[in-house]
Amino acid sequence: MGESVREVRISKFTKEYLRLSHYGDPERIIESAAAEYADKCILENTVLALTPKFLIHFCGKRTEIIPLESALWVFETQELRSELFSQNEQMIYTLYITTITGDRYKIRSQNHEGLAQVNELLTERYPNYFYGYSEEHSRMVHYILEENQKELNALKKK
């Protein structure tokens, strides 16, 4: 997509930085995500950038990097929000991503098209995720996460 305006930076000692340690060396992940964002960005909107290996969420001064190979479940919701003491209502769309490590990401936007495009591209590129919300998906994901935790606990005991 060419020249990127935003910087992919995450300060040490933030929850976003510490969360990256679940997926490897945070510094390497940030460098890799920044390089892909600069040279290989597939889709970018006001809150997200999708690269071949990462979903980058820009939220004010915070940046979250989600390694796509770790994603397990992706679904979108929508809710109508009313402002207190006002007649104004707006639709808020949220993309939820759960990773194999049990991390849960919540990406909110007023732009449905942007989240829908990302969701569609993820569906095409990563067909092994669980897509969409259902009770069955919820049960399966929780089962997988519990089994992963049991395996980790067993490895720690050795």
N, C-alpha and C positions, 0 to 999 in steps of 0.2 A: 504494500500500500504506500510505499515511499517513506518520506520523512515523517517521523513521529514528533509530536510537540511535547508530550508529557514524558517525564522521566520515570523509569522503573527503579525506585529506590525504597528500601525498607530499613528503618533504623534498628540497630541492635537493641535488645532488651524490650522489644515490643512483642505483643502476643503474635503478631503476624510473622515476625522473624523467628520466634521460638517455635511456632507451628511448622515452619519449613524444615526444622531439624528432624521431623518425622519422616521426611522424604530424602534425607541426605544432607550434604554440606550446604547450609543456607546461602553462603557467599557464592558458591558455584551455581546454585539454582537461580539466584538473583541475576548473576552475570549472564547465564544462558537465556533467561527470560527476557532480559534487556536486549540482548543481541537479536533474538527472534523478533521481538517487538519492532526493533529498528529495521530489520531486513526482510522479515517473512510474515508480517502481519496479514492475516486472512480477512479479518473483520474488525472494525473499530467503531464504537459509538460513544455516547456521552459517559457511560460508566464502565464499559468493558472493552477489552482487546483480546481477540482470539488469535493465537499463533499455533503452529503445528503441535507443540507439546504443552502449551500453557494457556490457561485462562487468567487474564490479569484484570483485577477489579480495582478501579480507581474510585475511591470514596472520600471526597474532600482531600485532606492531607494524608490520608492513609492509602496504602496500596496493599492488596492481597494477591498472592500468586498461587494458583491452584494447578499443580502438576496433573495433567489430564490422564496420564497413565494410571493414576491412583483413584480416579473417580469410580464410584460404584453405583450411585443412584442419582438421577437428575430429574427434577420435576418443577413445574411452574404453577403458581397460584395467582389469584387476583382477589383484591378486596376493595370495596368502596369505602373511602375515608371521608369523614365530615370534619370540618374544623370547628372547634369549640366556639360558641357564640357567633356562628356564621352560617350562611346558607350554602357556602361553597362545598362542593363534593368533588373528589377526584379519585380516579381509579389508580391503585398502586399494584404493580406486578412484581412478583418475587420469584426468583430462580433459586431453588434449594439444591445444593450439591453435597452429597455425603461421600467421603472417601473411604478407602479400604482400611485406613488407620482409625476411622471413627470420627474424623474431623467433619464438622458440619459448617458449610458456608451458606450465607443468606445474602443474595444480591437483589436489592430493591431498585425499581425504576418506575417512572411514570410513562416510559416509552415501551409499549408492548412489542412493537416491531423489532426493536433491538434485541430484546431477550428472546423473542421467538426465532429470530435469525440464528442466534447463537445456539439455541436449543436444537434447531433443525440441522445445523452444521455438525454439532456434536453427535446427533443421531446417525448421520451419514458416515462420519469418520470413525466413530467408536461404537459399533453395533453391540458390544458386549455389556454395556451399561444396562441398568434397569432404568427405563424411561417412563415418566408419568407416575402419578400417585395412584396407588391402589393398596388395599389392605394386604393383599398377597405380596406385593413388592415390599411393603413395610415389614412383614413377617420374615421374608427371605433375607432382607438386608440385616435385620437385627440378628437373625440366626448366624449369618456369615460373620458379622462383627463379634458375636459371642464366641464362635469357634476360633476366630483369629486370636482373641484375647486368651482363650484357654491354651492355644499353642504357644503364645508368647510367655504365659505364666509357666508352662511346662519347661520351656527352654531356659527360663531364669532359674528354675530349681536345679537344673543339671550342673 
